[in-house]
Amino acid sequence: AISESQERMAVVIDPKDVDKFLGFAKEKT
C-alpha cells in the first residue's frame, strides 16, 4: 500500500523528475 504523502508526491511530481523519483522509490523499497 502506498502512503498518503507518497501518493500526493507522485501527483505533483515533475515529469522530468519521474526517472529520479522512480529510482529513489526503488532504492527505498
Secondary structure as the mmCIF struct_conf table of DSSP 4:
data_model
#
loop_
_struct_conf.conf_type_id
_struct_conf.id
_struct_conf.beg_label_comp_id
_struct_conf.beg_label_asym_id
_struct_conf.beg_label_seq_id
_struct_conf.end_label_comp_id
_struct_conf.end_label_asym_id
_struct_conf.end_label_seq_id
HELX_RH_AL_P HELX_RH_AL_P1 GLU A 4 VAL A 12
HELX_RH_3T_P HELX_RH_3T_P1 PRO A 15 ASP A 17
HELX_RH_AL_P HELX_RH_AL_P2 VAL A 18 LYS A 28
#
